[in-house]
């Protein structure tokens, strides 16, 4: 089944049993089930020809997720385990890409913290998020889209998802600039 999904990724997202979570110009995200397990399948769309040309010169967003998920896991940062990814090519140029991850059960950080939880629960959540931010800092990693909906709260603690814009920075100055954007993006949720 996994081979079939990766061989025909659009069919999986268009299947009536697929629970579509998001569908817009930038991406389409759905939850699919097989072998008694749930998976999140995300297609990175190209908005127009110019966008497709620009994206063809860079690492695919799905490939970026594929590369960073195990790196974060090795650092002790929980992410949705990646299962596979697909790169579409048109006339030899990179086009759309797809990432398949295991489904992580749990609400978003945004939904839990906006429900005015008990102070002890709030402290525990923020301590876990701070731990993630410190690990990212120590390794000069920026997320690129750090918002409260990209942090799920599972039984194991915070889970960082949506790694397609993640970057490893070579210099402290580029890291600091990206980290400020990450933190400002996260703070805009509140």
MISENU-393843 format. One record per residue: chain; residue number from 1; x, y, z of N, C-alpha, C in turn; residue in three letters. Coordinates in Angstrom, 1 decimal, decimal comma. Each point is the difference from the previous one (the first is absolute). Layout:
residues N
PT   c     k      npx      npy      npz     capx     capy     capz      cpx      cpy      cpz     r
PT   A   NUM        X        Y        Z        X        Y        Z        X        Y        Z   ALA
...
This chain:
residues 190
PT   c     k      npx      npy      npz     capx     capy     capz      cpx      cpy      cpz     r
PT   A     1      0,8     -1,2      0,0     -0,8      1,2      0,0      0,9      1,3      0,0   UNK
PT   A     2      1,0     -0,1      0,8      0,9      1,2      0,0      0,6      0,3     -1,3   UNK
PT   A     3      0,5     -1,1     -0,7      0,5      0,2     -1,4     -1,0      0,6     -0,9   UNK
PT   A     4     -1,2     -0,4      0,1     -1,1      0,5     -0,9     -0,2      1,5      0,3   UNK
PT   A     5     -0,1      0,3      1,3     -0,2      1,4      0,4      1,1      0,9     -0,6   UNK
PT   A     6      1,3     -0,4      0,2      1,1      0,8     -0,5      0,1      0,0     -1,5   UNK
PT   A     7     -0,5     -1,1     -0,7      0,1     -0,1     -1,5     -1,1      0,9     -0,6   UNK
PT   A     8     -1,2      0,2      0,7     -1,1      0,8     -0,5     -0,5      0,9      1,1   UNK
PT   A     9      0,8      1,0      0,4     -0,3      0,8      1,2     -1,3      0,8     -0,1   UNK
PT   A    10     -0,3      0,5     -1,2     -1,3      0,8     -0,2     -1,2     -0,9      0,3   UNK
PT   A    11      0,1     -1,3     -0,5     -1,1     -0,9      0,2     -0,4     -0,1      1,5   UNK
PT   A    12      1,1     -0,1      0,9     -0,2     -0,1      1,4     -0,8      1,2      0,6   UNK
PT   A    13      0,4      1,2     -0,5     -0,6      1,2      0,5     -1,4      0,2     -0,5   UNK
PT   A    14     -0,3     -0,5     -1,2     -1,3      0,1     -0,6     -1,0     -1,1      0,4   UNK
PT   A    15      0,5     -1,0      0,7     -0,8     -1,2      0,5     -1,1      0,5      0,9   UNK
PT   A    16     -1,2     -0,4     -0,2     -1,1      0,4      0,9      0,3     -0,3      1,5   UNK
PT   A    17      0,8     -1,0      0,3      0,3     -0,3      1,4      1,1      1,0      0,6   UNK
PT   A    18      0,6      0,8     -0,8      1,0      0,9      0,5     -0,7      1,2      0,7   UNK
PT   A    19      0,4      0,3      1,2     -0,5      1,1      0,8      0,9      1,2     -0,3   UNK
PT   A    20     -0,5      0,9     -0,9      0,8      1,2     -0,4     -0,1      1,0      1,1   UNK
PT   A    21      1,2      0,4      0,5      0,2      0,9      1,1      0,2      1,4     -0,5   UNK
PT   A    22      0,6      0,1     -1,2      0,3      1,3     -0,6      0,2     -0,1     -1,5   UNK
PT   A    23     -0,5      1,0     -0,7      0,2     -0,1     -1,5      0,0      1,5     -0,4   UNK
PT   A    24      1,2      0,5     -0,4      0,1      1,3     -0,5      1,1      0,1     -1,1   UNK
PT   A    25      0,4      1,2     -0,4      0,9      0,1     -1,1      1,4     -0,6      0,4   UNK
PT   A    26      0,4      0,1      1,3      1,3     -0,4      0,4      0,1     -1,5      0,3   UNK
PT   A    27     -1,0     -0,6      0,6      0,0     -1,4      0,3     -1,3     -0,6      0,2   UNK
PT   A    28      0,0     -1,4     -0,1     -1,2     -0,8      0,3      0,4     -1,0      1,0   UNK
PT   A    29     -0,8     -0,1      1,1      0,4     -0,9      1,1     -1,2     -0,9      0,2   UNK
PT   A    30      0,2     -1,3      0,1     -1,0     -0,9      0,3      0,4     -1,1      1,0   UNK
PT   A    31     -0,9     -0,6      0,7      0,3     -1,2      0,8     -0,5     -1,2     -0,7   UNK
PT   A    32      0,9     -1,0     -0,2     -0,4     -1,2     -0,7      0,2     -1,2      1,0   UNK
PT   A    33     -0,7     -1,1     -0,2      0,2     -1,2      0,9      0,2     -1,2     -0,9   UNK
PT   A    34      0,9     -0,8      0,5      0,2     -1,3     -0,6      0,8     -0,9      1,0   UNK
PT   A    35     -0,1     -1,3     -0,1      0,6     -0,9      0,9     -0,3      0,3      1,5   UNK
PT   A    36     -1,2      0,6      0,2     -0,4      0,3      1,4      0,7      1,2      0,6   UNK
PT   A    37      0,7      0,7     -0,8      0,8      1,2      0,5     -0,5      1,3     -0,8   UNK
PT   A    38      0,2      1,1      0,6     -0,3      1,3     -0,6      1,3      0,7     -0,4   UNK
PT   A    39     -0,1      0,7     -1,1      1,1      0,8     -0,5     -0,4      1,3     -0,5   UNK
PT   A    40      0,8      1,0      0,1     -0,2      1,3     -0,6      0,8      0,1     -1,3   UNK
PT   A    41     -0,7      0,4     -1,0      0,5      0,0     -1,4     -0,1      1,5     -0,4   UNK
PT   A    42      1,1      0,6     -0,4      0,0      1,4     -0,3      0,6      0,2     -1,4   UNK
PT   A    43     -0,7      0,7     -0,8      0,5      0,4     -1,4      0,4      1,5      0,0   UNK
PT   A    44      1,2      0,3     -0,4      0,4      1,3     -0,1     -0,3      0,5     -1,5   UNK
PT   A    45     -0,9      0,9     -0,1     -0,5      0,4     -1,3      0,9      1,1     -0,6   UNK
PT   A    46      0,0      0,2     -1,3      0,6      1,1     -0,6     -1,1      1,0     -0,4   UNK
PT   A    47      0,2      1,3      0,4     -1,0      1,0     -0,2     -0,2      0,4     -1,4   UNK
PT   A    48      1,1      0,1     -0,7      0,0      0,5     -1,4      1,3     -0,4     -0,7   UNK
PT   A    49      0,2      0,3     -1,2      1,2     -0,4     -0,8      1,3      0,6      0,6   UNK
PT   A    50     -0,1      1,3      0,4      1,2      0,6      0,6      0,4     -0,7      1,3   UNK
PT   A    51     -1,0     -0,3      0,8      0,2     -0,6      1,3      0,6     -1,4     -0,3   UNK
PT   A    52     -0,5     -0,7     -0,9      0,5     -1,4     -0,4      1,5      0,1     -0,4   UNK
PT   A    53      0,3      1,0     -0,8      1,4      0,2     -0,5      0,9      0,3      1,2   UNK
PT   A    54     -0,4      0,9      0,9      0,9      0,3      1,2      0,1     -1,2      0,8   UNK
PT   A    55     -1,1     -0,8      0,3      0,1     -1,1      0,9      0,9     -1,2     -0,7   UNK
PT   A    56      0,0      0,0     -1,3      0,8     -1,1     -0,6      1,5      0,1      0,2   UNK
PT   A    57      0,4      1,2      0,4      1,5      0,2      0,3      0,4     -0,3      1,4   UNK
PT   A    58     -1,0     -0,2      0,9      0,3     -0,2      1,4     -0,4     -1,4      0,4   UNK
PT   A    59      0,4     -0,4      1,2     -0,4     -1,3      0,5     -1,5      0,0      0,2   UNK
PT   A    60     -0,6     -1,1     -0,4     -1,5     -0,1      0,2     -0,3      0,1      1,4   UNK
PT   A    61     -1,2      0,6      0,3     -0,5      0,1      1,4     -0,2     -1,3      0,6   UNK
PT   A    62     -0,5     -1,0     -0,7     -0,1     -1,3      0,6      1,3     -0,6      0,3   UNK
PT   A    63      1,0      0,2     -0,8      1,3     -0,5      0,2      0,6      0,6      1,3   UNK
PT   A    64     -0,3      1,3      0,1      0,5      0,7      1,2     -0,6     -0,7      1,3   UNK
PT   A    65     -1,3     -0,3      0,0     -0,6     -0,7      1,1      0,7     -1,3      0,2   UNK
PT   A    66      0,2     -0,7     -1,0      0,6     -1,4      0,0      1,4      0,1      0,7   UNK
PT   A    67      0,8      1,0     -0,4      1,3      0,2      0,6      0,1      0,5      1,4   UNK
PT   A    68     -0,9      0,9      0,4      0,0      0,6      1,3     -0,7     -0,9      1,1   UNK
PT   A    69     -1,0     -0,7     -0,3     -0,7     -0,8      1,0      1,0     -0,9      0,8   UNK
PT   A    70      0,8     -0,8     -0,7      0,9     -0,9      0,8      1,1      0,8      0,7   UNK
PT   A    71      0,4      1,1     -0,5      1,0      0,9      0,7     -0,6      0,5      1,3   UNK
PT   A    72     -1,2      0,5     -0,1     -0,7      0,5      1,2     -0,2     -1,1      1,1   UNK
PT   A    73     -0,4     -1,2     -0,5     -0,2     -1,1      0,9      1,3     -0,4      0,7   UNK
PT   A    74      1,1      0,1     -0,7      1,3     -0,3      0,6      0,4      1,0      1,0   UNK
PT   A    75     -0,5      1,2     -0,1      0,2      1,1      1,0     -1,0     -0,1      1,2   UNK
PT   A    76     -0,9     -0,9     -0,1     -1,0     -0,1      1,1     -1,2      0,8     -0,2   UNK
PT   A    77     -0,2      0,5     -1,2     -1,2      0,8     -0,3     -1,0     -0,9     -0,7   UNK
PT   A    78     -1,2     -0,2      0,5     -0,9     -0,9     -0,5     -0,7      0,6     -1,3   UNK
PT   A    79      0,0     -0,7     -1,1     -0,7      0,4     -1,2     -0,9     -1,2     -0,4   UNK
PT   A    80     -0,8      0,3     -1,0     -0,8     -1,1     -0,6      0,9     -0,9     -0,8   UNK
PT   A    81      0,1     -1,3      0,3      0,9     -0,8     -0,8     -0,3      0,0     -1,5   UNK
PT   A    82      1,0      0,2     -0,8     -0,2      0,0     -1,5      0,1     -1,4     -0,5   UNK
PT   A    83     -0,8     -0,3     -1,0     -0,1     -1,3     -0,5      0,5      0,0     -1,5   UNK
PT   A    84     -0,2      1,0     -0,7      0,4      0,1     -1,4     -0,2      1,3     -0,6   UNK
PT   A    85      0,6      0,3     -1,2     -0,3      1,2     -0,7      0,1     -0,2     -1,5   UNK
PT   A    86     -0,6      0,8     -0,7      0,0     -0,1     -1,5      0,3      1,4     -0,6   UNK
PT   A    87      0,8     -0,1     -1,1      0,3      1,2     -0,8     -0,5     -0,1     -1,4   UNK
PT   A    88     -0,9      0,9     -0,4     -0,5      0,0     -1,4      1,0      0,8     -0,8   UNK
PT   A    89      0,3     -0,4     -1,2      0,8      0,8     -0,9     -0,7      0,1     -1,3   UNK
PT   A    90      0,1      1,2     -0,6     -0,6      0,3     -1,3      1,1      0,6     -0,8   UNK
PT   A    91      0,2     -0,7     -1,1      1,1      0,4     -1,0      1,3      0,1      0,8   UNK
PT   A    92      0,2     -0,9      0,9      1,3      0,0      0,8      0,1      0,9      1,1   UNK
PT   A    93     -1,0      0,9      0,2      0,0      1,0      1,1     -0,9     -0,5      1,1   UNK
PT   A    94      0,5      0,3      1,2     -0,8     -0,3      1,2     -1,4      0,7      0,0   UNK
PT   A    95     -1,0     -0,6      0,3     -1,3      0,6      0,1     -0,6     -0,3      1,4   UNK
PT   A    96     -1,2     -0,5      0,1     -0,6     -0,3      1,3      0,7     -1,1      0,7   UNK
PT   A    97     -0,2      0,0      1,3      0,6     -1,1      0,8     -1,0     -0,4      1,1   UNK
PT   A    98      0,1     -1,2      0,5     -0,9     -0,5      1,0      0,9     -0,6      1,2   UNK
PT   A    99     -0,5      0,1      1,2      0,6     -0,6      1,2     -1,1     -0,8      0,7   UNK
PT   A   100      0,4     -1,2      0,4     -0,9     -0,9      0,7      0,6     -0,2      1,4   UNK
PT   A   101     -0,8      0,3      1,1      0,5     -0,1      1,4     -1,1     -0,8      0,7   UNK
PT   A   102      0,5     -0,6      1,1     -0,9     -0,6      0,9     -0,9      1,1      0,7   UNK
PT   A   103     -1,2     -0,3      0,2     -1,0      0,9      0,7      0,4      0,1      1,4   UNK
PT   A   104      0,1      1,2      0,6      0,2      0,2      1,4     -1,3      0,5      0,6   UNK
PT   A   105     -0,5     -0,8      1,0     -1,3      0,4      0,6      0,3      1,0      1,1   UNK
PT   A   106     -0,8      1,0      0,0      0,1      1,1      1,0     -0,4      1,3     -0,6   UNK
PT   A   107     -0,5      0,9      0,9     -0,4      1,3     -0,4      1,2      0,9     -0,3   UNK
PT   A   108     -0,3      1,2     -0,6      1,1      0,9     -0,3      0,3      0,8      1,3   UNK
PT   A   109      1,2      0,5      0,1      0,3      0,9      1,1     -0,9      1,2      0,1   UNK
PT   A   110     -0,4      0,5     -1,2     -0,9      1,1      0,0     -1,3     -0,3      0,7   UNK
PT   A   111     -0,6     -1,1     -0,4     -1,3     -0,4      0,6      0,0     -0,2      1,5   UNK
PT   A   112      1,0     -0,6      0,5      0,1     -0,3      1,4      0,3      1,3      0,8   UNK
PT   A   113      0,9      0,8     -0,4      0,4      1,2      0,7     -1,1      1,1     -0,1   UNK
PT   A   114     -0,8      0,0     -1,0     -1,0      1,0     -0,1     -1,3     -0,4      0,8   UNK
PT   A   115      0,0     -1,2      0,5     -1,1     -0,5      0,9      0,2      0,4      1,4   UNK
PT   A   116      1,0      0,8      0,3      0,3      0,5      1,4      0,2     -1,2      0,9   UNK
PT   A   117      1,0     -0,8     -0,2      0,3     -1,2      0,8      0,5      0,4      1,4   UNK
PT   A   118      0,0     -1,0      0,9      0,6      0,2      1,3      1,4      0,5     -0,1   UNK
PT   A   119      0,5      0,8      0,9      1,4      0,5      0,0      1,0     -1,1     -0,1   UNK
PT   A   120     -0,2     -1,1      0,7      1,0     -1,1      0,0      0,0     -0,6     -1,4   UNK
PT   A   121     -1,1     -0,2     -0,7      0,0     -0,5     -1,4      0,7      0,9     -0,9   UNK
PT   A   122     -0,3      1,3      0,1      0,6      1,1     -0,8      1,5     -0,1      0,2   UNK
PT   A   123      0,5      0,0      1,2      1,4     -0,1      0,3      0,7     -1,2     -0,6   UNK
PT   A   124     -0,7     -1,2      0,0      0,6     -1,2     -0,5      0,1      0,1     -1,6   UNK
PT   A   125     -1,0      0,6     -0,6      0,0      0,2     -1,5      1,1      0,9     -0,4   UNK
PT   A   126      0,0      1,2      0,7      1,0      1,0     -0,3      1,5     -0,5      0,3   UNK
PT   A   127      0,1     -0,8      1,0      1,3     -0,6      0,3      0,5     -0,9     -1,2   UNK
PT   A   128     -0,9     -0,8     -0,5      0,3     -0,9     -1,1      0,3      0,8     -1,3   UNK
PT   A   129     -0,7      1,1     -0,2      0,3      0,8     -1,2      1,3      0,7      0,2   UNK
PT   A   130      0,3      0,5      1,2      1,3      0,7      0,2      1,1     -1,0     -0,2   UNK
PT   A   131     -0,2     -1,3      0,4      1,1     -1,0     -0,2      0,2     -0,2     -1,5   UNK
PT   A   132     -1,0      0,0     -0,8      0,1     -0,1     -1,5      0,8      1,2     -0,5   UNK
PT   A   133     -0,4      1,2      0,4      0,6      1,2     -0,5      1,5      0,1      0,4   UNK
PT   A   134      0,3     -0,5      1,2      1,5     -0,1      0,4      0,8     -0,9     -0,8   UNK
PT   A   135     -0,6     -1,2     -0,3      0,7     -1,0     -0,9      0,2      0,6     -1,4   UNK
PT   A   136     -1,0      0,7     -0,5      0,1      0,6     -1,3      1,1      1,1      0,0   UNK
PT   A   137      0,0      0,8      1,1      1,1      1,0      0,2      1,4     -0,6      0,0   UNK
PT   A   138      0,1     -1,0      0,8      1,4     -0,6      0,2      0,5     -0,6     -1,3   UNK
PT   A   139     -0,9     -0,3     -0,9      0,4     -0,6     -1,3     -0,2      0,9     -1,2   UNK
PT   A   140     -0,3      1,3      0,3     -0,2      1,0     -1,1     -1,0     -0,5     -1,0   UNK
PT   A   141     -1,1     -0,5      0,5     -1,1     -0,4     -0,9     -1,2      1,0      0,2   UNK
PT   A   142     -0,6      0,4     -1,2     -1,2      0,8      0,1     -1,1     -0,8     -0,7   UNK
PT   A   143     -1,2      0,2      0,5     -1,1     -0,8     -0,5     -0,6      0,6     -1,3   UNK
PT   A   144     -0,1      1,3      0,0     -0,5      0,7     -1,2     -1,5      0,3      0,0   UNK
PT   A   145     -0,7     -0,7      0,8     -1,5      0,2      0,1     -0,5     -0,4      1,4   UNK
PT   A   146      0,7      0,6      1,0     -0,2     -0,4      1,4     -1,3      0,7      0,5   UNK
PT   A   147     -1,1     -0,7     -0,2     -1,3      0,5      0,6     -0,6     -1,1      0,9   UNK
PT   A   148     -0,9      0,4      0,8     -0,6     -0,9      1,0     -0,7     -1,2     -0,6   UNK
PT   A   149     -0,4      0,1     -1,2     -0,7     -1,1     -0,7      1,0     -1,0     -0,5   UNK
PT   A   150      1,3      0,3      0,0      1,0     -0,9     -0,5      0,7     -0,7      1,2   UNK
PT   A   151     -0,6      0,2      1,2      0,5     -0,8      1,2     -1,2     -0,7      0,5   UNK
PT   A   152      0,0     -1,4     -0,1     -1,0     -0,8      0,5      0,4     -0,4      1,4   UNK
PT   A   153     -1,0     -0,3      0,8      0,2     -0,5      1,4     -0,5     -1,4      0,1   UNK
PT   A   154      1,0     -0,9      0,0     -0,3     -1,4      0,1      0,3     -0,5      1,4   UNK
PT   A   155     -0,2     -1,3      0,3      0,2     -0,6      1,3      1,5      0,1      0,3   UNK
PT   A   156      0,9      0,1     -1,0      1,4      0,1      0,2      0,5      1,4      0,1   UNK
PT   A   157     -0,9      1,0      0,0      0,4      1,4      0,0     -0,2      0,7     -1,3   UNK
PT   A   158      0,6      1,2     -0,1     -0,1      0,7     -1,3      0,6     -0,7     -1,2   UNK
PT   A   159     -0,7      0,1     -1,1      0,5     -0,6     -1,3      0,1      1,1     -1,0   UNK
PT   A   160      1,2      0,2     -0,6      0,2      1,0     -1,0     -0,4     -0,6     -1,3   UNK
PT   A   161     -0,9      0,7     -0,8     -0,3     -0,5     -1,3      0,2      1,1     -1,0   UNK
PT   A   162     -0,2     -0,4     -1,3      0,1      0,9     -1,1      1,4      0,6     -0,2   UNK
PT   A   163      0,9     -0,9     -0,3      1,4      0,3      0,0      0,5      0,4     -1,4   UNK
PT   A   164     -0,9      0,4     -0,9      0,5      0,2     -1,4      0,8      1,3     -0,1   UNK
PT   A   165     -0,1      0,9      0,9      0,8      1,3     -0,1      1,2      0,0      1,0   UNK
PT   A   166      0,3     -1,1      0,6      1,0     -0,1      1,0      1,4      0,2     -0,7   UNK
PT   A   167      0,9      0,7      0,7      1,3      0,2     -0,5      1,1     -0,2      1,1   UNK
PT   A   168      1,1     -0,4     -0,4      1,2     -0,1      0,8      0,9      1,2     -0,4   UNK
PT   A   169      0,3      0,9      0,9      0,8      1,2     -0,3      1,4     -0,2      0,3   UNK
PT   A   170      0,8      0,5     -1,0      1,5     -0,1      0,2      0,6      1,1      0,9   UNK
PT   A   171     -0,7      1,2      0,0      0,6      1,0      0,8     -1,0      0,4      1,1   UNK
PT   A   172      0,5      0,6      1,1     -0,8      0,5      1,1     -0,9      1,1     -0,4   UNK
PT   A   173      0,5      0,9     -0,9     -0,9      1,1     -0,4     -1,2     -0,4     -0,8   UNK
PT   A   174      0,2     -1,0     -0,9     -1,2     -0,4     -0,8     -0,9     -0,8      0,9   UNK
PT   A   175      0,5     -0,7      1,0     -0,8     -0,8      0,9     -0,8      1,0      0,8   UNK
PT   A   176      0,6      1,1      0,6     -0,7      0,9      0,8     -1,1      0,7     -0,7   UNK
PT   A   177      0,2      0,4     -1,3     -1,1      0,6     -0,7     -1,2     -1,0     -0,2   UNK
PT   A   178      0,3     -1,2     -0,4     -1,0     -1,0     -0,2     -0,7     -0,3      1,4   UNK
PT   A   179      0,7     -0,1      1,0     -0,5     -0,3      1,3     -1,0      1,1      0,5   UNK
PT   A   180      0,4      1,2     -0,3     -0,9      1,1      0,4     -1,4     -0,1     -0,8   UNK
PT   A   181      0,1     -0,4     -1,3     -1,2     -0,1     -0,7     -0,8     -1,2      0,5   UNK
PT   A   182      0,6     -1,1      0,4     -0,7     -1,1      0,6     -0,7      0,4      1,3   UNK
PT   A   183      0,7      0,7      0,9     -0,6      0,4      1,3     -1,1      1,0     -0,3   UNK
PT   A   184      0,2      1,0     -0,8     -1,0      0,9     -0,3     -1,3     -0,6     -0,6   UNK
PT   A   185      0,3     -1,0     -0,9     -1,2     -0,7     -0,6     -0,7     -0,8      1,1   UNK
PT   A   186      0,7     -0,6      0,9     -0,7     -0,8      1,1     -0,7      1,0      0,9   UNK
PT   A   187      0,5      1,1      0,4     -0,6      0,9      0,9     -1,2      0,7     -0,6   UNK
PT   A   188     -0,1      0,1     -1,4     -1,2      0,6     -0,6     -1,3     -0,9      0,3   UNK
PT   A   189      0,2     -1,2      0,4     -1,1     -0,9      0,3     -0,8      0,5      1,2   UNK
PT   A   190      0,7      0,7      0,9     -0,6      0,4      1,2     -0,4      1,5      0,1   UNK
